[in-house]
Amino acid sequence: MTHNPYSVRTAGVSLAALALMGTFAVPAIATPHATGDVVIQAESCDSAWWTWTSATRVTFVPTKNGTGDARCVLGQGSQGWGVVALQNVLRKCYNQQIALDGVFGSATKQAVKNAQTWENAVSGAGLVVDGVYGDNTRKAIKWPLYTRTGDLDASHYCAYVRWGA
């Protein structure tokens, strides 16, 4: 059995324990992300933070450089805790059967496309369905909400989050 360094449940470590630990960062893999014919150079989401969405609920969000700034990009070839956080969203809120491995491969790209398509159809989000996670996708998708103890909130399992930036 191979060790998955990005496993959210490795050696008995749960999401609640991760919440107590704070920020997670791994070396970023700088990759340009293409949208149409234009190549966008943006900072990769190389870490993830627990972010308060209300006085009692948190969600696990991709961030850049361990700063807590969620304005970043993930695309095919990205790796790290930011990808883990995104994969968790896609699994929990969009029922995508993808690995929680911290590697943004073709399956994660397709899962992002599926979520983008879903949000366009259900909420009229107007997203470009390109399989790239960036600001517009972050603001349009639902996020799993956790209680202070790290358990999924049964009353608001996944919800839209109002982002400040």
C-alpha positions in Angstrom: 0.0 0.0 0.0 1.4 3.4 -0.9 1.3 6.3 1.5 -0.8 9.3 0.4 0.8 12.4 1.9 -2.5 14.4 1.3 -4.9 12.0 2.9 -7.4 13.7 5.0 -7.8 10.6 7.1 -4.3 9.1 7.5 -3.1 7.4 10.7 -6.3 8.3 12.6 -6.0 12.1 11.8 -9.5 13.4 11.1 -10.8 16.6 9.7 -11.3 17.8 13.3 -7.6 17.2 14.1 -6.6 19.0 10.9 -8.7 22.0 12.0 -6.7 22.2 15.2 -3.4 22.2 13.3 -4.2 25.2 11.1 -2.5 25.7 7.7 -1.0 23.1 5.5 1.4 24.0 2.8 3.4 21.9 0.3 5.7 23.1 -2.5 3.7 24.7 -5.3 4.0 23.5 -8.9 3.9 26.6 -11.0 1.8 25.9 -14.0 0.2 28.4 -16.4 -3.5 27.8 -16.8 -5.2 28.3 -20.2 -8.6 29.7 -20.7 -9.5 29.8 -24.4 -6.5 31.1 -26.3 -5.1 33.1 -23.4 -2.6 31.7 -21.0 -3.1 33.0 -17.5 -0.2 33.1 -15.0 -1.8 33.1 -11.6 -0.6 32.0 -8.2 -1.3 28.4 -7.5 -3.4 27.3 -4.5 -0.5 25.5 -2.8 -2.1 25.4 0.7 -5.5 25.2 2.3 -7.0 26.9 5.4 -10.0 26.4 7.5 -12.1 29.5 6.9 -15.0 30.6 9.1 -18.2 31.0 7.0 -20.3 32.0 10.1 -19.9 32.2 13.8 -20.2 28.4 14.1 -19.3 26.9 10.7 -16.0 26.4 8.8 -15.0 25.1 5.4 -11.6 23.9 4.1 -10.6 26.3 1.3 -7.7 26.3 -1.2 -5.4 29.2 -0.6 -2.1 30.6 -1.9 1.3 30.5 -0.2 -0.1 29.8 3.3 -1.6 33.3 3.4 -5.2 32.5 3.7 -5.9 34.4 0.5 -8.4 32.2 -1.5 -7.9 34.2 -4.8 -5.8 31.6 -6.6 -6.0 29.1 -9.5 -5.9 25.3 -9.7 -5.6 23.4 -12.9 -4.3 20.2 -14.4 -0.8 19.6 -13.0 -1.4 21.4 -9.7 -0.6 19.5 -6.5 -0.9 20.0 -2.8 -3.4 20.8 0.0 -5.3 23.2 -2.2 -6.1 20.4 -4.5 -7.1 18.2 -1.5 -9.5 20.9 -0.4 -11.0 21.2 -3.9 -11.3 17.5 -4.3 -13.1 17.3 -0.9 -15.7 19.9 -2.2 -16.2 18.0 -5.4 -16.7 14.7 -3.5 -18.9 16.1 -0.7 -21.1 18.6 -2.6 -21.1 17.3 -6.2 -20.9 13.6 -5.6 -17.9 13.2 -7.8 -16.1 9.9 -7.4 -12.5 11.1 -7.5 -9.5 10.3 -5.4 -8.6 12.6 -2.5 -4.9 12.5 -3.4 -3.8 16.1 -3.8 -3.1 15.7 -7.5 -5.1 17.7 -10.1 -5.3 15.2 -12.9 -7.8 14.5 -15.7 -10.4 13.1 -13.2 -10.3 16.2 -11.1 -10.5 18.4 -14.2 -13.6 16.6 -15.4 -15.1 16.8 -11.9 -14.6 20.6 -11.9 -16.2 20.8 -15.3 -19.2 18.8 -14.0 -19.5 21.2 -11.0 -19.3 24.2 -13.4 -21.9 22.7 -15.7 -24.2 22.0 -12.7 -23.9 25.5 -11.3 -24.6 27.0 -14.7 -27.7 24.9 -15.1 -29.0 25.2 -11.5 -28.0 28.7 -10.4 -27.2 30.4 -13.8 -23.6 31.0 -12.6 -22.3 31.8 -16.1 -19.1 29.9 -15.6 -16.7 29.0 -18.4 -16.7 25.2 -18.3 -13.0 24.7 -18.6 -12.1 22.5 -15.6 -10.0 25.3 -14.1 -10.7 26.4 -10.5 -10.3 30.1 -10.0 -12.2 33.1 -8.5 -15.4 32.7 -10.5 -15.7 29.0 -9.8 -14.8 29.5 -6.1 -17.6 32.0 -5.7 -20.2 29.9 -7.6 -19.8 26.5 -6.1 -21.2 25.1 -2.9 -18.9 24.3 0.0 -19.2 21.6 2.7 -19.7 23.2 6.1 -18.2 21.7 9.3 -19.0 22.4 12.9 -16.4 23.5 15.5 -15.7 19.8 16.2 -14.9 19.0 12.6 -18.2 17.1 11.9 -20.2 17.9 8.7 -23.1 20.1 9.6 -26.2 17.9 9.1 -28.5 20.9 8.6 -26.4 22.7 6.0 -24.2 19.9 4.6 -23.2 22.0 1.6 -24.0 25.7 1.0 -23.0 28.7 -1.0 -20.6 31.0 0.8 -20.5 34.7 0.5 -16.8 35.6 -0.2 -15.4 39.0 0.7 -13.1 39.1 -2.3 
